[in-house]
Amino acid sequence: MVQLLVQERLSAALTQRELAKRLKKPHSYVSKIEVCERRIVLMELIHYLRAMKRNPVKFVKLALEIVERAELE
């Protein structure tokens, strides 16, 4: 899921600092999430995705598809 979040941020043409500013959080908040030093709960995920103008439902569906494919391997 973290890799997907990074891809979404990059496709939104945002730096970690820009996203952190939108979230009203320190840069370290985004950085720690992206290097798996910090977990993100569902409500934070929704806020995170909305800050990037991304659809949380589409993101979760994509994440589920990836998990399901991995389970088949």
C-alpha positions in Angstrom: 0.0 0.0 0.0 2.9 2.4 0.8 4.2 2.0 -2.8 0.8 2.9 -4.1 0.7 6.0 -1.9 4.0 7.1 -3.2 2.9 6.5 -6.8 -0.3 8.5 -6.1 1.7 11.4 -4.7 4.1 11.4 -7.6 1.3 11.3 -10.1 -0.3 14.2 -8.3 3.0 16.0 -8.9 3.5 16.7 -5.2 6.6 16.6 -3.1 6.5 15.2 0.4 6.7 18.7 1.7 3.8 19.9 -0.4 1.7 17.1 0.7 2.6 17.6 4.3 1.6 21.3 4.0 -1.8 20.3 2.6 -2.2 17.8 5.5 -1.1 20.5 8.0 1.5 18.0 9.2 5.3 18.1 9.4 7.3 16.8 6.5 8.4 13.9 8.7 4.8 12.6 8.9 4.7 12.0 5.1 8.3 10.7 5.1 7.8 8.2 7.9 4.7 6.8 6.2 6.5 6.4 2.9 9.5 4.6 4.4 7.2 2.4 6.6 8.3 3.9 9.9 4.8 5.0 10.7 1.5 3.1 10.1 -1.5 4.9 8.7 -5.0 4.2 10.0 -8.1 4.3 7.7 -9.2 7.8 8.6 -5.7 9.1 8.0 -5.5 7.3 4.7 -8.7 9.0 3.6 -7.4 12.4 4.6 -4.1 11.7 2.9 -5.7 10.7 -0.4 -8.1 13.6 -0.4 -5.2 16.0 0.2 -3.8 14.6 -3.1 -7.2 14.9 -4.7 -7.4 11.2 -5.1 -10.5 8.9 -4.7 -10.1 6.8 -1.5 -12.5 4.1 -2.8 -10.6 3.7 -6.1 -7.3 3.5 -4.1 -8.7 0.7 -1.8 -10.1 -1.2 -4.8 -6.7 -1.1 -6.5 -4.9 -2.2 -3.3 -7.3 -5.1 -3.0 -6.7 -6.2 -6.5 -2.9 -6.2 -5.9 -3.4 -8.2 -2.7 -5.6 -10.7 -4.5 -3.1 -11.1 -7.3 -0.3 -11.7 -4.8 -2.4 -14.4 -3.0 -2.8 -16.3 -6.3 0.9 -16.5 -6.9 
